[in-house]
Amino acid sequence: MDIARYSIDKPVNIWLMVVILLLGGILAMSKIGRLEDPAFTIKQVKVYTSYPGASAEKVEREVTERLEIAIQQMPQLKEVTSVSSPGLSEITVEVKSTYDSNLLPQVWDELRKRLRDTASSLPTGAQDPIVFDDFGDVYGLYYALSAPDFDTRELREFARIIRRDLLTTEGVAKVNVTGVQKEQIVAYINPYQLAGLGISFPDLAALFEDNLRPFNGGRIKVDEKNVRLIVERAPDRLEEISNLSVVVPGTNRSLRVADIATLKLEPADIQPVHVRYNGEEALTLSVSALTDVNIVDVGERVNAKVEKLLQELPVGITLTPIYDQASVVDESVTGFINNLVMSVAVVTLTLCLFMGWRSGVVVGSVLLVTVLGTILVMWLMDIQLQRISLGAMVIAMGMLVDNAIVVAEGMMLRMATGSTAKESASFIVKRTQWPLLGATVIGIAAFSGIGLSNDATGEFLYSLFAVVLVSLMISWVLAVTLVPVLGAYFYRKGMGQTAGNEISASQRWFKSALLGALKLRWVTISVLFVITIVAYGSFGMVKQGFFPPSNAPLFFVHYWGPQDRDIRATEVIAKEAEARILAMENVTAVTTFIGQGADRFTLTYAPKSANENYAFFMVRANKLDNIPAIQEKLRNKLTDLDFDANFYMERMQFGPGSGAKLEARFSGPDTEVLRELAEQAKALLFADGKVKDVRHNWREKGFAINTQFDNYNAGIAGVSHNDFSQTIQYASSGVQLGTVQDGDYAYNIIAKMGKAEDTELQSIRESQVWSTQQRQYVPFTQVSQGLELMTEEMRIHRRDRVRTITVEAEPGDDETAAKALARIRPLIEGIELPTGYSLEWGGEFESSSDAQKALGAGLPAGFLVMFIISVLLFGHARQPLIIWLVVPMAVVGVVTGLLSTDMPFGFMSLLGFLSLFGMLIKNAIVLIEEIDLQIEEGLAIRQAIVEATISRVRPVSLAAVTTILGMAPLLFDAFFADMAVTIMGGLAFATVLTLIAVPVLYSLMFKVSYRKS
């Protein structure tokens, strides 16, 4: 079919397609979803199982091990890791990357079923496992609620009101409140009075149970009406509890609770988490949006609702954004759209400058239609506007114009010789449509490794492949249909005609250079071979990386105190650290979390689990560039705050993966051996002097006091384990007797020993233990062998059911993780491992290796497609061989660009490197096809090589220049900078390869000598 002739004869059809793409693209721009980062599924859940009173080793042995055995039988499982700590088992289950978000609910249901089946075999006292499958939810609208003039209860009520109203906002999925200070009703009881009366804790618990639950008063019939009878309760819960009566055993006398206990409503001793914002007590409200909405629109609606609520609530309440993903996305997308518009403008102006305004308008118009058409298809495919998809359009810019330039250039030159528009368009489209299609498919196939990658990084970058695929295919369709139509309108017969075979000065210069290279083809090939070898050899000098730090002006400070540190002590140090951070110049805000990490406010942040010895500071700087200086000063200011603790800094990262950048994991059966191996590794890292923030994830051992329950004497006295345990709790943290509900909040009722002059240890020794069987109190010393101070493991980490300790560190300020790893790896691997122990590397090395492995799994198929197409296009072996000999030489420009800009070769650089293959192969195909066509038309092979190459100088150069200029805006984006340098440097040299190396290799393959004139 003569596509060009049909397009010119039936322009209405082409204009209909253009109108659909333009109007559809404009409509899609207003409707398409907008995100900060592309959505990818976090294929993990947390399984929590409480086993109160058990040591970490007991939890590991009796709970974690049994649950892991059940979980490991799942065929979907990729990895299971766990942390066993006193009284709690925390298991992280990760499934294989082949399971997408639609299949995960089924997988989690199967997990729950297996856990339910196993729960019956757990030891007495262990609670049922709880599965948190919303572990990966992202709360992109993150607010700090503070009200310094109001008390804890009022702040909690304000949060409840705001949460209730935000949940009614269109597009909001969840609203989570963190930092609510727990309150409890404490009954302070004199232990001697309790023992003298013979009232036990079970008696008090039964009293509260019988009187504090809802009561059904029945119903009666009154005048044909059904009237419900209710049992009213006192509006004051403390008064209600105080007036409850308990009968003194063995008498007919009863006492009120208030007669034997002093009741107080007070904050819980151990809070699960404290939240502070800029030095004030606060709560956080985190809002997550539905998956199919525009986060910018949701953010606007939420902010409007917040402003309205603040006007209705009392003065003095502030709700400040900690992280506003809506504004970040709006700013990011607006910036990318500006970059896109700038790229289109730069490309159009460049074409106008080198090809004339007519060709500039033709190709620029096609480029605009292609971009809007791509956005339309993205909307239909449910691909949002986000960092990756918008960057992909900028990356594809040069390849988008290449097809149009080839057709426009050929049509214009053909009309300059006197042919009509229809004849010229028909001739050039027939001549180039299949080579251009093949070259376009090859360009797409270069990115296929991303599309076929099935890990988290591949899922994160999938839209890059999808957008390149869509945009390049649209560009080819428009090149063979719209360009002929526009060319017929703008080009004139005989326009730009030159006398005879006269060529420009630049073409004469290039021709002489080309002929020189052809005459000295062995010298040319040798030079190319040598510089290629040198480039590959110099690749070791290029810094290696994975994903760069985020361009958000945020960084994190992590504090880890000794593992047995009480949260109240952690709070004291965290407040002082917070004050020092706020006093720093260029710091604008600090959000402090004591006891756990923040909610997952962005997809690439992994929150830390609850730990009393942990504090997390989210620090906002006034400028991104000031962060390194702030971090350096802070490191000195915070170190002397707590010499027993670890403070370390972390930058927000682009892309999946988090945690320490350097990780060495030692696995084996014995905890002492593992700790010894970790200490050896830490000593080597400290001795290195460059890496920083060295630690390991088992932390320190903690102290424990063994109360040594005497089974024999306890049996004689009729004292059970539960009786003994309740006494210990009563004399220390308090024993829970029940709960009382007040609205949507539940208060625990805790019995504590009344104020005593003795220390807590002395109080335990002198306490009385209730004997359930004998219904009397016996001295503590009668049923205990004494108190013994001991140490115990506080956190036992396992990986795939094997105990694993991870030594963590961060690279120095002036080096990448890969450079630091290359230096320390031989030292760590030199540690002698006992039989049964192993070492493996995690951190950025593992994340990068996994991503490259997943990418590499898809590359063979992509390269096979590229090779097959190159062979099918020519039907011979020599032409494809020429192309594939040139491809490896592109590394010269890549290495030169990265070394000259001191940019690392990261994962995005790797993608840029692969895209270079597509660009280079595409240009080489069109050039070789032109040589073959000119030979078929009767031109001598010696002349055809030169003439065809000269005819391709302007299209190839213009495509390279427009691509390089189109990449320029990405140099200022941290995520795409190294990729932009890779493509810009590589393409500049690839242009030389196309115009010099390809004709030289062609002459060599076909034995064409230029020695003779």
PENORTA-V950283 format. One record per helix or strand of 2 or more residues. SS is the DSSP state (H for helix, E for strand). FROM is the first residue (numbers start at 1). TO is the last residue. Records with the same first field share a line. If there is no record, write none. Layout:
BEGIN
SS=FROM-TO  FROM-TO
END
This chain:
BEGIN
H=3-9  11-31  56-72  101-119  152-166  191-197  201-212  237-242  257-260  295-312  325-355  357-380  387-395  397-416  421-445  448-452  456-490  505-519  521-541  567-582  624-639  671-688  711-717  721-731  760-765  780-782  817-829  843-874  878-901  907-936  941-951  953-972  977-1005
E=44-51  77-85  88-95  130-132  141-146  172-178  183-189  216-222  225-230  245-247  254-256  261-267  274-277  280-281  283-289  318-324  554-560  587-594  614-621  646-651  662-667  692-696  702-706  735-742  745-753  768-771  776-779  788-792  796-799  802-810  838-841
END
